[in-house]
Amino acid sequence: MTSVETYITQRDLEARWKVSGRTLERWRAERYGPAWVTLGGSIRYSLTDVLAWEAAHRREP
């Protein structure tokens, strides 16, 4: 069985992380943050990549 990757929009990620679209745009320009793809002229983030990036940047108090 083939698994299908789930992609989220920039707006979805803005809401998830409570950051502005401008912040995500700047991060992409700086090559910071999770990997992204451009599909039909629209930015998408793999949910797997987002979760991995969150885990890699988790800090314990």
C-alpha positions, 0 to 999 in steps of 0.5 A: 500500500502506498502512503499519500503525503499530506500537505498544508498551505502557508495559511495553515502553517501561519495558524498552527504557529501563530506567525504572519505570512510575511514571517514565513516568506522571510524564513523561506528567503533565508532558507530557514524553517521546514522544507516547502514545495511549490504546487501550481504556484502555491506554497505547500508544506509537507506535514511530515516535514513540519512535524520533524522541524518542530521536533528538531527545535523542541527545547525542554525547560 
